[in-house]
Amino acid sequence: MLELLFIGLSAALINNFVLSYFMGICPFLGVSKRLDAAFGMGAAVTFVMTISGGLTYLLQQYALIPLGLQILQYVAFIFVIAGTAQFVELYVQRFFEPLYRAFGVYLPMITTNCTVLGVCLLVWSKSYDTLAQALTFSFFGGAGFTLAIVIMAGLRESIDFADVPRPLRGTPIALFVAAILAMAFAGFAGMGSH
C-alpha cells in the first residue's frame, strides 16, 4: 500500500507530466484561461488517462507480449486512447453541454494529447508489475495534470487584473508563469530519494 502511495505522489508532484516532462502543453496553455474549463479538462484527461492506462496495461500484459506483437504497441495504445477519448467526448456532449462548449477543440484533442500516450508508455518503461500500480500511476498522473492546469488557471485569472506591460500580455506572461510554476514543482524532486 505504501508503494502505491509513493507511485501516486511521484506521478502527481515529483514527475508531473506537464511541468517535468512538458507533455500536454497545448491544453495546459489553451484551456487554462478559465478555472472551470481548466478543472473540467483536467477531470476529462484524468478519466481518459486512468482508463487508458489500465486498458493498455492489460492489452500489453495479456495480448501483445504473449503473442509477440510488442511492435504494435504504439498503434494499439493509440486506438485504445482514441476510443476512450471518444467515449468521454460523447458523454460530456450529452450530459454537460456547457462544459462541452467550453472545451471547444481541446476535448477532441485528448485523443492526440501526448500526456495520455506518455502515461501508457511510461507504465511499461517503469516496469509496473500489477494493474493496481498501473492504475495508480495513471490516475495520479492525471491528478497532477489537473493540479497543474487548475493552478495555472487561477494564476492566469489573477494576472488578468494585474498591470502587465503590453508586450507581455497573453501568452508571454503565461509562459513566464508556467516556468515559475515548473520551478516550484521542481522543489519536490528530492522527495522519496532517501
Long-range contacts (C-beta under 8 A, 24 or more apart in sequence): 3-133, 4-132, 4-133, 4-136, 6-192, 7-128, 7-133, 7-136, 7-137, 7-140, 8-136, 8-137, 8-139, 8-140, 8-143, 9-140, 9-191, 9-192, 10-140, 10-192, 11-136, 11-137, 11-138, 11-140, 11-141, 11-143, 11-144, 12-140, 12-141, 12-143, 12-144, 12-147, 13-144, 13-185, 13-188, 13-191, 14-188, 14-189, 14-191, 14-192, 16-144, 16-145, 16-147, 16-148, 16-185, 17-115, 17-118, 17-119, 17-141, 17-144, 17-145, 18-115, 18-144, 18-145, 18-148, 18-149, 19-148, 19-178, 19-181, 19-182, 19-185, 19-186, 20-182, 20-185, 20-186, 21-118, 23-113, 23-114, 23-115, 23-118, 24-113, 24-114, 24-115, 24-145, 26-106, 26-109, 26-113, 27-106, 27-109, 27-110, 27-113, 27-149, 28-145, 28-148, 28-149, 28-152, 28-178, 29-152, 29-171, 29-174, 29-175, 29-178, 30-106, 31-103, 31-106, 31-149, 31-153, 32-149, 32-152, 32-153, 32-156, 32-174, 33-153, 33-156, 33-157, 34-102, 34-153, 34-157, 35-150, 35-153, 35-154, 35-157, 36-99, 36-102, 37-99, 37-102, 37-103, 37-153, 38-149, 38-150, 38-152, 38-153, 39-146, 39-149, 39-150, 39-153, 40-92, 40-96, 40-99, 40-102, 40-103, 41-103, 41-106, 41-107, 41-149, 42-142, 42-145, 42-146, 42-147, 42-149, 42-150, 43-146, 44-88, 44-92, 44-103, 44-107, 44-110, 45-110, 45-113, 45-115, 45-116, 45-142, 45-145, 45-146, 46-139, 46-142, 46-143, 46-145, 46-146, 47-88, 47-142, 48-81, 48-84, 48-85, 48-88, 48-110, 48-113, 48-116, 48-142, 49-115, 49-116, 49-119, 49-138, 49-139, 49-141, 49-142, 49-145, 50-135, 50-138, 50-139, 50-142, 51-84, 52-77, 52-80, 52-81, 52-84, 52-116, 52-119, 52-120, 52-138, 53-119, 53-120, 53-123, 53-134, 53-135, 53-137, 53-138, 53-139, 53-141, 54-131, 54-134, 54-135, 54-138, 55-80, 55-84, 56-80, 56-81, 56-120, 56-123, 57-123, 57-128, 57-131, 57-134, 57-135, 58-131, 60-124, 73-121, 73-124, 74-117, 77-117, 77-120, 77-121, 78-117, 80-120, 81-110, 81-111, 81-116, 81-117, 81-120, 82-111, 85-110, 85-111, 85-116, 86-111, 115-141, 115-145, 148-181, 148-185, 151-181, 152-177, 152-178, 152-181, 155-181
